[in-house]
Amino acid sequence: MSPTTTLDLWPIGNCQVSALVDRGGRFVWGCVPRVDGDPLFSSLLGGDAADSGYWSVALEDSIAVEQEYIRNTPILVTRHRDSQGGAIEVIDFCPRFQREGRTYRPVAFARIIRPIAGSPRVKVALRPTCGWGGGCREQIGGSNHLRLLLDTLALRLTTTAPIAMVQEERAFRVERPLHFFLGPDESFQGDLASSVDLMLYRTTQEWQAWVRGLAVPLEWQDVVIRCAITLKLCQHEETGAIVAALTTSVPEHAGSQRNWDYRFCWIRDAYYTVQALNRLGALDVLEGYLGYLRNIVDAARGGHIQPLYGVLGEAHLPERIVEALPGYRGMGPVRAGNQAAEQIQHDAYGQIVLCSVHSFFDQRLFRIAGVEDFESLERVGERAWANYDQPDAGLWELRTRQSVHTYSSAMCWAACDRLANAAERLALPDRQRLWADRAEIIRARIEEAAWREGTRRMSATFGGDDLDASVLQLLELRFFNADDPRFIDTLTAIEKGLRRGSTMLRYDTEDDFGLPETAFNFCTFWLIEALFLTGRSDEARALFEEMLSRRTAAGLLSEDIDPASGELWGNYPQTYSLVGMINCAAMLSKPWSHIR
């Protein structure tokens, strides 16, 4: 076991299940049968002395471990070397490819151990957890497989390795490639070794073909491609839902109690994700998510829309404390479910419209939106119109107080403004005028209620004079132009009050848990965008490069960062942070014409 648990982790997955692999090559987090399910691998939240919740391949007398992804895939290669010159490589992946006209993405994890040099000896330890940190029932099922009996499903490990040596965690020499397939509890069809090798080949091809279709910027291509692949891993492909992160309960900073379950689909986070991937031309993620959104809107029947839902569209996500898991580095609590689903957050209406309006214009889509879709979207717009000046919990999901938040109001303005655009596209002049007039009314109200002439800044709330990084999004929403003196003065005030070196706080006032201690990575990327758009491009590039230096070895970021130490905190990998890297790279990069 590593002495200290960290977020220096490598995600693998297939848009059905995923796992996080640590720097020693151990699976330390992964849920089944979906991202929001029971953690089969849970040692990430098991404290530093966790003796279960992982799957390791340990080389005897190991002196060095190196890791990298197969190019343009989420397939991980871990190379181990011992002091006598022995070496192995371990290839970890979740199968995903087209088969018989459908996407094959089973609840399955595959591993291949290949001897590279010398006479390496390994010990394989599969120590899953069931029922949120409890033990799993195991059964030897024959000469080459082991059954794991969970509460809701059964899994089977089929392998060409000696199964008894695996079950008893005894060391053995690796003299030929060994294959492991942990998947559905059914007999493996065909030869295991050749089948898993073929899965590896086809999964590699599938991911590399997807990446080949991305419109990446000239600079920072490796950054953008890795973020795009990981964002796609955060989509539950069956329904189109996009989760905010692959983990739960990694604290926002040490001992903070700010431990939340992010394995659900926030309307807000998903909007930013599809916006970033649209810039790269990844329309499959958008189309899948729009299908998910249509189901959410249908179920709401013109009424309240929650800020988040389950990956199957579940509205009820009760939050509970998991007592069996001590938490990341022992810093509990571990939470399953999220009470924020019960909150009022009016920005969701704008984000639904902003995502959906794309489908009225983009001729590449399989399904172009029409009048019926517009009428359905108008029901969302009516909610925005009715609530734009009403208090809510805000995008930071305050649990004990409500205000009229400028960000939420601006999103409601955007809903009306973009509905006017869609109506114009559909040649519906009466509806276009209605929504344009409403947008103007909301704009005037925001400008009157949020601007503070005395301090020369836009307040985070209508009733106060609070600094909040979210106000920078008024530029992205096209509420302000970059040369508007009100925006420039607001940017100056936010930098002065919330910037901490090369990072940005969300806000600097006490919330439900006191003063925040870590910076929010997405807010730093908002600052970078604002700097660039207001003519400070050299500063923007320097700050972007600084943020890139904070990434894990896998090229990713979590939600938060300690401004002093640079240590990452919060759930991982965080879609917000990945979106920020994509958006800033696309904005700051030299054009392709630079090399032509």
Secondary structure, DSSP 8 states (H G I E B T S, - for coil): --SS--S--EEEE-SS-EEEE-TTS-EEEEEESSTTSEEEE-GGGB-TT--SSEEEEEETTEEEEEEEE-TTSS-EEEEEEETTS-EEEEEEE---EEETTEEE--S-EEEEEEEEES--EEEEEEE--BTTTB--EEEE-SSSEEEEE-SS-EEEEEESS-HHHHHTT--EE--S-EEEEEEESS---S-HHHHHHHHHHHHHHHHHHHHHT----SS-HHHHHHHHHHHHHTEETTTTEE-S-S-B---SSTT-----B--SEEHHHHHHHHHHHHHTT-HHHHHHHHHHHHHHHHHHTTS---SEE-TT--S----EEETT--BBTTB--EEES-GGGGS--THHHHHHHHHHGGGGT-TTSSS---HHHHHHHHHHHHHHHHHTTS-B-TTTT-SS--B-BHHHHHHHHHHHHHHHHHHHHTT-HHHHHHHHHHHHHHHHHHHHHHEETTTTEE-SBSSS----GGGGHHHHTTSS-TT-HHHHHHHHHHHHHHEETTEE-S--S-BTTBS--SEEHHHHHHHHHHHHHTT-HHHHHHHHHHHHTTS-TTS---SEE-TTT--EESSSS-HHHHHHHHHHHHHHS--GGGG-
